[in-house]
Amino acid sequence: MKLKKSIRHNIAYFTVVSVFAFFRVIPRRTGIFLGRAFALVFYVLAKEHRENAIRHLTMAFGDEKSEKEIRRIARGVFFHFGTTGVDAIRIPIHIKNGIDRYITTKNLHHLEKAYNDEKGFLLLTGHFGNWELMGAWVAQKKFQPHVVGAALSNPRLNKLMVDTRNAAGYINIERGNATRGIIKAIKDGFPVALLIDQDTRAKGVFVDFFGTKAHTPIGPAALAGLLDVPLIPMAMHLKKDLTYEIESFEPIYYIDTGDKGKDIITFTQKCSDVCEQMIRRHPEQWVWMHRRWKKQPGDALKKSFYLSSRQPVRQSGD
């Protein structure tokens, strides 16, 4: 069993390395064309992912958009990540050629102020737009971010991911053993980036996300309260001309009322709200195939909702 697993991991590793090498050699536009073509094929063939995307979009926008619009957005999700995946692979090339070549910015005074205060701060983003390229841009400027991410099950691919992030200038902190590294980074004056828009095993609370309760990590709230630092939301979105725009938003502060449980929920809801705000602007640029509402209060929704995933239905939420 271990031998078979090792063989699978090696095959996956060498496949990924070969794909990376290929997309870093060919021109960007050619790579994007191929990435989009692959994404559309995947949309057709990957039934479970396609139906999850349609189902979740229906939960979020069923009262606002037609079924035709929702299916169009679902196709756009795959199309989008076929595009941004190529640019994520090409991060070393973008850095070499000048990372500002395809990136503009908006409202970065929020980020600049937090950095100039020299007390460390949290960055909040999501699996939206091109978060890996945004991390590289932030690192290349001066901010030296530390990024918390889950380790991959394939050790060789995990090392490749960590080495790639570190080479881009931002420090990877592995989720699960991150607390000490986060606290040290903050106390040393560095920003720490957190992504909270997925249903993970991390300790969390249920807050509203597109009108339905979603299990959301409380790490940002706990850290902001413990260390008395602001949280700066940031997002990068892809524009029609295949360039990107990075935007920072007003900081979120932890307010201590003496009721810790309530304060954590309030802060986490604010984080969820700003993530929803980012996504609503460009809904085709978020990972709708992810089972964001997998866990529910009492876990009552889990079986009834996902066992019927083969037949997408219009729902506004349960």
N, C-alpha and C positions, 0 to 999 in steps of 0.2 A: 504493500500500500504506500509506504513512504517513498519507495523507488518510483512508483507511478506518479505520485504527487510531484516529486523532484523533476521528473521528465516533463510533466505538464508545465511546471514553473519555468523550466529552461526554454521550452518551446515558446511560451508566452513572452519571455524576456527577449529572446533573439528576434521574435516577430516585431515587437515594439521598437527595439533598437533599429531594425531595418526600416521600418516605417518612418521613424524619426529622421534617419539619415536621408531617406528619399525626399521627404518634404522639406528638408533644409537645403537640398541641392537644387531642386527645380524652382522656377520663378514663383513668387507669391500668388499671382493671379491664376497660374496654372494649378497650383496646389489648392486654391479655394474652389476652382471649378471641379476638381476631382473630389474634394471633401464634400461638396454639396451633392455631387452625383451619388457618392457612397451613402450620404445621409438619406437621400430620397429612396434609395433601394432598401435601406434599413427600415425606413418608415413603412414600406409596403410589407416587408417580410417579418418584422418584429411585432407580431400581433399583440402580445401582452403589453409591451411598452407603448404601442400606439393607442390601445384601448385605455390604458391607465391615463395617458395624457388627455384623451378626450373626456374621460370620466371626471378627472380633476378640474379641467377647464369648465366643465358643465356645472360642477359644484360651485366654482368661484363666480362664473359669469352667466349661469343658466337663466337668470332673471333679466340680464342685460343684453345678451347677444343671442343671435339665432343659431340653430344647429349648424348651418352652413358656415357661419363666421367662426364658430368654435372649431370645426374641422379644419378650416383654413389656418387658424392660429396653431393648431396641433401640428400640421405639416410644417409650418414656419419654425416651430421649436426645433425639429430635427434639422431643418435647413440651416438654422442659425448656428447650432453647435457643430455642424459640418464645416462651417466657415471659421468660427472662433477656435475650433480645435486645431486647425492648421496654424493659426497665428500663435496659439499657445506652444505648439511644437517649435515654432520658429523664433521663440523668445531670444535665444542667443544671437540670431541673425539681426533681430530688431535692435538689440543692445549694441551690436557692432556697428550697424549702419546709422545709429542715432534713434533712440526710442521715441523721441518727440515727432518723428516723421509722420506717424499715423495717429497721433493723439493730441487732442485739445483738452482744455480744462475749464471748469466752471465753479465758482464759489469756493475756491480752495482757501479762502481766508479763515474758514473754520479750522482747517487742518493746520495752517500756519500758526494760528494763535495758540492752539493746544501744544504744538511743538515748541514754540518760543517760551512757553511757561516753564519748560524744563522740569516737569514733574512726572512725566510719563502719562500715557493715556491709552484708551482702548479704541480700536477701529472696528466698526461693525460693517460687514458686507454679507453677501449671500452668493449662492450658486447662480449668478445672474451676469449676463453680458459676457465678459471675459475676465474673471476674477484673477486668474494666474498672471495675465499680462498686466493687470492693474497693480498687482503686488510687485511685479518687476519694476514698473514705472515708479512706484512710491519708493522702492529701495534704491533706485538709481539716482533719485533726486538728493536726498540727504537724511531722510527720515529713519532709515535703518529699522524697518519693521520686523517683528517676530510674528510668525504665523502659526496658529494652532491647527493641526490637521490630523485626521485619522490615518493610522498606518495601513498600508496595503497588505493583504494576506500573502502575497508573493514577496519574499525578502529581497530578491534581486531587483524587482520592479520598485519596491519601496525605497531601496537605496538610490535607484536612478532618479526617482521623484525628489528625494531629499537633496541629492547632489545637484540636481538641476535648479531647485529653489535657492540653495545656498550660493550657487554660481551666479545667479541673477542678483544676489545681494541681500536677500532676506533670509532670516534664520527660521528654520523649521522646528517647531516644538510639537512632539508627538502627543496626541490626545490620549488621556488615560493616566499619564504621568506628567501632566503639564503644569500643575499648580505652582510648584517650586520655581520652574523656569519662568513662568509668567510673572510671578511676584518679583523675582530678581530683575527681569527686564524692565518692568514698570519702575522699580526703585532706582534703576540706573538711568532712567529718563527716556526709555525707548517706548514706542507704541507697540501694542500687541493686537493683532488682527484676529477676530473671531467670526465664525459663520454659524448662525443659529437657525437657518431656514430649512433644516431637515429633521426628520424624526429619527433620533439616534438613541443609543443606550445611556446617554448622559443624563444626569439628574435634571429633572425639569418640572414645569408646571403647565397646566392647560390655560391657554389664552386664545383670544379670537384671532383667526387668520382667514380672511375672506369669508367671514360670517360663520365659520365652523370652528369648534374648539380644536386646537392643535397642540400637541405635546412639545414644549419649547424649552431648550436648555436654560438654566438659571445662572450659568457661569458668569456672563457679563454683569448681571445684577449683583451677585455675590462679590465679585472683584471690585466693581465700582463702589460698592458700599464699604468694603474692607479697606481699600486703598485710597478712597476719597479722590477719585480721578474721573474726568469726563469720558463719555463715549461719543466718538465722532462717526456717524454713518457715512459710508462712501459707496459709490456705484460707478461702474463703467458700462456704457452701452455702445453697441455697434450702430453706426449710421449707414444710410443708404449708399453713400459713396465709399463704403468699406474702410472708413476711418472710425476712430473711437472718441468718445467724450467721457472724461472722468469728472464726477461732481461730488462735492462733500456737502453735508447737510448740517443743520443746527445741532449742537451737542445735546446729548441727553445726560441729565444729572440724576444721581441717586439721591432721593430725599428721605431722610431718616425721620419717621414720625413716632418711632418707638414700637411700632408693630412690624417686626421684621418680615413675617410671612406676607402681610399685605403689601409692604414696601417692595418686596421682591416681585410679587405679581404685577404691581403697578409699573415698575421699571421694565419688566419683561414684555408687558403689553405694549409699552411705548416702542420697544425694539421691534416687535412684531408689526406694529402699525407702519413704521418707516420702511420695513422690508416690503410690506404690501404696497406702499406708495411707490417704491422703485419698480415693482413688478407691473403695476397697473399702467405705468407709462409706456412700457414695452413688453406686453405679456408674452410675446413669442420668444423672449430672451431668458426665460426661467425654465428650470428642469421639471416640467409638469408631469413627466413620467415617474418621478419619485413619489413614493407613497407617504405624502406629507401628513395625512390624517390617519395613519395606520393605527396608532393608539388613540383611545378615546376614554373619557372618564368612565370608569367601571368596565372598560374594554367591551362595551356592549355592541359597538359598531363594527368591530374588527371582522368577525366572521360573516355577518349578514351583508356587509358592504363589499368585501373583496371576493367572496366566493361567487358572486354574480358578475365578476369582471369580464367574463366572456361576452356579455351582452350589455354594452354601455347604455345607460339610461340618463335622461335629463333629471338632475337633482339640484336643489338649492342647498342641500346639506341635511344631515340627520341630527 
